[in-house]
Amino acid sequence: MSAEQRLQDLGITLPEPIQPAANYVRYHQTGNLLFISGTGPDASCPKGKVDTEVSVDDAYQAARSVGLQILATARAALGSLDRITKTVKVLGMVNSAPEFGGQPQVINGCSDLLVEVLGEAGRHTRSAVGFVALPNQIAVEIEATFEVE
């Protein structure tokens, strides 16, 4: 089943792709690789350090919203998510309290979504790391690399 069909079947509507907040581009394709810049959650998501100001569950949902934005950006770049043949790498950054070690559980919000929508092509290598701060105190920021046809 195609990724575009899965979106419909799951009842998922992708948001409008966000525009760059500074001097960079949202995506860049070179050869058969599509790089998506670091992406934060939408404004409705809570801000602050995960585990002290933002719950792990809320951060998981924030990471899922970032995944939706990444897919929206990929669709804008490619015309269709069906051109994605593989999710190569996801880098998930979590605004973490010093003693927090649950970054992988947070970034699962994005990873789970990619597999739901892209199927086997959504499985990827990944890093989920803690940061002392992220821009504007967002809870998560994620970047992704896709192989495309």
N, C-alpha and C positions, 0 to 999 in steps of 0.2 A: 504494500500500500504506500502511496506517495505521502511525503511530509505535508503537502498542502491538503490532502484528503484527511490526514490524521488531525490536523488543526480543526477542520470542520467537524469531524466526528467527536472530538473532545470538547467542542463548543468554545474553542479559544479564539479570541480576536486579538491580533497583534496591535500594539499601540503604534502611533506615528513615530518614526525614528527621530530621536533627539538630534539636535544640531551640536556641533563642537562648542565647548564652553571657553576655549582658548585657541591658541595658534597650533592646531593639529587637525587631522582629518579623522572621521569616524571609522573609516575602513580603507584598506589598501589591498588590491589584488596584484600579486606578482606570480606569473605562471599559473599553476593550478592551486595556489594557496591564497586564501582570503583571510586577512588579519583584521580583527575587530578591536578597536581601541578600548582601553579601560572604561567601563561603564558602571554608573551608579544606579541606585534604585530610584523609583519615581518619588515625587515630593510627599506622597501620602505615607511613606514608610518612616518609622521612627528613626531618630538620629542618636548617636552616642556609642559608647563602648558596649560591646556584646558581653553579657553576663552580669553587668552591673547596672546599665541604663537601658539596655535593649535585651529582651529575652531571646533565648536560642530559637524558640518557635517563631518569634517576630523576625529575627534575622534570617531564618530559613525562608520565610515568605518574601523578605526583601531580596534574597538571592534569586528566588524564582522570578520576581518582577524584573530583575536584571536580565535573566535568561530570556524573558519575553522581549526585552528591548534589544538584546543581541540578535535574536531571530528576526526582529523587525528590520534591523540594520542589514543583516545578511540578505533578506529579501529585497531591500532597496538596492543593494549592490548587485544582486544576481538576477533579479526579476522573478525568481521562484526559488523556494527552499528545496525543490526537487533537484536542483543542480548540485546540492551538497552530497558528496560521496562518503565523507568521513569527517568527524570532529577529531582533529589532531590533538589539540591541547587546550586546556582551560587553566587559567591562573586566577585563583580566588584569593582576594585580600580581605581580611576581616579586621575591623577596628576593635581590638581586643583589650580587655582588662588584663593586667600583667599575669595573673595566675590562670587565665582561661586557656584551655587546651582543646576545645571542641570545634575548632575551625572546620574540620572535615564535615561535621554534621550540618554546619551552616551552609557551606558551599554545595552540599547535596541538593539544596533547593534549586540551583541552576542545573546541576548534573542530572537530577531526576527528570526535570522538564525536557532537557535535550534528548534523553532516551525516549520519553513519552512521545515526542513529536517526530524525531528523526529515526526512531527504531535503532537497529544495530549501528547505523551511521552516526548515532548520537553518543556511542561509547567512546571514551577519550582518556588520554593521559591527563594528569591533573596535579597541580600544587594547590594546597589550601594553607595559607600562612597568616599569622597574626601580625598586625602593624600597630604601632603606638598611636597613630592617628591617620585618618583619611581626609580628603578634601571636604570642607564644610561639615565635618563630623558625621558623614554618612557611615552606616554600619558595615557596608560591603561595597567592594568594587571588583569587577570581574572582566577579564579580557579573554578572547577566544581566537583560535586559529582553525580554519576549515580547509579541507581538500575539496576542490570543486571540479566539475566537468565543464 
